[in-house]
Amino acid sequence: MPDERRNIKRRKFGYYMRVTDNNTHELVGYLSDISPRGFKLDSQKPLTSNKEYALRLDLTAEISNKSYIAFVARAMWVQPDPINPNEHNEGFQIVSISPNDQEIFQSIVEKYGTPESKW
Protein backbone atom coordinates (compact mmCIF):
# COMPACT_ATOMS: atom_id res chain seq x y z
CA MET A 1 0.00 0.00 0.00
CA PRO A 2 1.26 3.52 -0.69
CA ASP A 3 2.67 5.63 2.11
CA GLU A 4 -0.08 6.67 4.52
CA ARG A 5 -0.06 10.46 4.56
CA ARG A 6 -3.71 11.13 5.24
CA ASN A 7 -4.61 12.51 8.63
CA ILE A 8 -8.35 11.78 8.38
CA LYS A 9 -9.32 8.14 8.22
CA ARG A 10 -11.27 6.95 5.25
CA ARG A 11 -14.44 4.98 5.71
CA LYS A 12 -15.27 1.89 3.70
CA PHE A 13 -17.97 2.86 1.25
CA GLY A 14 -21.07 0.68 1.40
CA TYR A 15 -22.75 2.01 -1.74
CA TYR A 16 -21.10 1.80 -5.18
CA MET A 17 -21.45 5.17 -6.93
CA ARG A 18 -20.30 5.98 -10.48
CA VAL A 19 -17.55 8.53 -11.01
CA THR A 20 -17.20 9.85 -14.56
CA ASP A 21 -14.96 12.29 -16.40
CA ASN A 22 -16.72 15.65 -16.18
CA ASN A 23 -15.74 16.56 -19.75
CA THR A 24 -16.24 13.31 -21.68
CA HIS A 25 -18.76 11.65 -19.32
CA GLU A 26 -16.81 8.38 -19.67
CA LEU A 27 -16.82 6.07 -16.66
CA VAL A 28 -13.66 6.46 -14.56
CA GLY A 29 -14.61 4.05 -11.77
CA TYR A 30 -16.75 3.37 -8.73
CA LEU A 31 -16.27 4.72 -5.19
CA SER A 32 -14.99 2.05 -2.82
CA ASP A 33 -14.07 4.18 0.18
CA ILE A 34 -14.42 7.81 1.12
CA SER A 35 -13.31 10.56 3.50
CA PRO A 36 -14.19 14.26 3.72
CA ARG A 37 -11.12 15.15 1.60
CA GLY A 38 -10.73 12.17 -0.70
CA PHE A 39 -11.80 8.78 -1.91
CA LYS A 40 -10.69 5.54 -3.50
CA LEU A 41 -11.98 4.25 -6.83
CA ASP A 42 -12.15 0.78 -8.27
CA SER A 43 -11.43 1.18 -11.97
CA GLN A 44 -11.01 -0.92 -15.11
CA LYS A 45 -8.03 1.11 -16.36
CA PRO A 46 -5.21 2.77 -14.44
CA LEU A 47 -5.01 6.54 -14.32
CA THR A 48 -1.85 8.61 -13.99
CA SER A 49 -0.63 9.32 -10.46
CA ASN A 50 -0.05 12.92 -9.42
CA LYS A 51 -2.41 14.22 -12.11
CA GLU A 52 -5.58 16.27 -11.63
CA TYR A 53 -8.86 15.07 -13.12
CA ALA A 54 -12.17 16.90 -13.62
CA LEU A 55 -14.68 14.41 -12.24
CA ARG A 56 -18.35 14.14 -11.51
CA LEU A 57 -20.16 11.89 -9.09
CA ASP A 58 -23.59 10.74 -10.20
CA LEU A 59 -26.22 11.17 -7.49
CA THR A 60 -29.57 9.59 -6.76
CA ALA A 61 -32.72 11.42 -5.65
CA GLU A 62 -32.28 10.12 -2.10
CA ILE A 63 -28.97 12.00 -1.87
CA SER A 64 -29.82 15.31 -3.55
CA ASN A 65 -32.13 17.00 -6.01
CA LYS A 66 -29.02 17.51 -8.18
CA SER A 67 -28.14 14.70 -10.59
CA TYR A 68 -24.39 15.01 -9.95
CA ILE A 69 -21.65 16.98 -8.23
CA ALA A 70 -18.49 18.09 -10.02
CA PHE A 71 -15.00 18.57 -8.61
CA VAL A 72 -11.31 18.40 -9.41
CA ALA A 73 -9.33 15.62 -7.74
CA ARG A 74 -5.69 14.57 -7.89
CA ALA A 75 -4.81 10.90 -8.31
CA MET A 76 -2.42 10.38 -5.41
CA TRP A 77 -1.65 6.72 -6.06
CA VAL A 78 -2.64 3.89 -8.41
CA GLN A 79 -2.12 0.17 -7.85
CA PRO A 80 -3.43 -3.11 -9.24
CA ASP A 81 -6.35 -4.56 -7.31
CA PRO A 82 -4.98 -7.31 -5.04
CA ILE A 83 -7.91 -9.64 -5.78
CA ASN A 84 -8.95 -8.83 -9.36
CA PRO A 85 -6.00 -8.39 -11.74
CA ASN A 86 -8.25 -6.69 -14.32
CA GLU A 87 -9.04 -3.79 -11.96
CA HIS A 88 -7.09 -0.98 -10.35
CA ASN A 89 -7.45 0.90 -7.07
CA GLU A 90 -6.84 4.64 -7.21
CA GLY A 91 -6.61 7.06 -4.32
CA PHE A 92 -7.74 10.65 -4.89
CA GLN A 93 -7.52 13.90 -2.96
CA ILE A 94 -10.15 16.53 -3.72
CA VAL A 95 -8.42 19.69 -4.94
CA SER A 96 -11.38 21.91 -5.82
CA ILE A 97 -15.11 21.64 -5.13
CA SER A 98 -17.86 24.23 -4.75
CA PRO A 99 -19.18 24.83 -1.21
CA ASN A 100 -22.62 23.44 -2.15
CA ASP A 101 -21.15 20.31 -3.73
CA GLN A 102 -18.83 19.91 -0.71
CA GLU A 103 -21.90 19.82 1.56
CA ILE A 104 -23.43 17.08 -0.60
CA PHE A 105 -20.15 15.17 -0.63
CA GLN A 106 -19.96 15.40 3.17
CA SER A 107 -23.51 14.09 3.50
CA ILE A 108 -22.52 11.11 1.30
CA VAL A 109 -19.57 10.44 3.62
CA GLU A 110 -21.89 10.49 6.63
CA LYS A 111 -24.77 8.55 5.07
CA TYR A 112 -23.03 5.83 3.06
CA GLY A 113 -19.58 5.48 4.55
CA THR A 114 -19.15 2.67 7.04
CA PRO A 115 -16.53 2.52 9.79
CA GLU A 116 -13.10 1.61 8.48
CA SER A 117 -12.36 -2.08 8.86
CA LYS A 118 -8.98 -3.67 9.55
CA TRP A 119 -8.10 -5.86 6.59
N, C-alpha and C positions, 0 to 999 in steps of 0.2 A: 504494500500500500504506500502511496506517496507520503512524504513528510506531513505530519499533522501540524498545521499552522493555525487552524481555526480556533477561535476562543469561545465560540458558541456551539454547543453540541447540535448536531443534526438529529432529526427524528426520522425513523423509518416511515416511509410514506405508504399508507394503507389504501391508496386510491390512485390507480394508474391514469395520469392525465397527459394528453398529447402536447408536445412542444414542437412548434413549427418555426421555420425561418420567416421572419416578419416581412421580408421582401418577396420571396418566391412562393411562400406558403407550403413548401415541401416539408415533410415530416423530418424532424431532427432526432426525436426520441421520445421516451416516456419518463416522467418523474418517478424516481425510485426512493429518494429520500430528500429531505427539505429542512432548511433552517431559515431564520429571518433574513439572512444575508446571502444565501446560496442554496444550491441543490445539486443532486446527482441525477444524471440521465442514464437510462439503458438505451443503447442505440445500435442500429444495424451497421453503421459505418463510422470509423473513427474521425474525429474532428482534430484540428490543430491546436495543440496546447499553447497557452499564452497568447491567444487571439480573441478579439472581441467579436461577438455575434449579436445581430439584431434578432430577437426572438419574440415569439408570442405564445402565450399559454391559453389554450382553448378552455372556456368555462362552461359550466352547466347553469341552468336557471336556479338551482338550489344554492349556488355560490354567489351569483350576482346577476343583475339585469343586463350586464354587459356580456357580449359573447366571447370576449378575450381580453387579456391584458398584454401590453407590449413593454419590453424592456431591453436593455443591452446588458449582456453578461459575458464575462471572460472565462474561457475554458482554462482552468487551472491545472488540470491533469487529465490524462486519457490512458486507459489500460484495458487489455482484453478482459472480458468477463471470465471469472475463474471457473464457472460451471458450463457456460455455453460459448464455445470458441467462435461462433458466428456473430456474437454481440460484443459491444464495448461498453464500459462504464466511464462516464465523463463527469468530472466535478467542476461546477461553475460557481463563480462569485458574481453577484449582481453589481453592475457598475453604475447603471443609470435607470431610474424608474420614476414615474410621476408619483406625487404624493397619494393621489386617489388609487392608482394601481398598487402602490405599496400597501395601502390599507387592505385591499382585496387579497394580496399575496399573504399578508400576515394572518388574515382570517382563514386562509387555506392551511397555513402552518398549524394554527390552533385547532381547526376542525378535522383535518384529515391526517395530520402527522400522528404517529404513535410513538411512545417512548422508545428511545434508542435501545436496541438489544445488543448483547455481547455475543459476537459470532465466534 
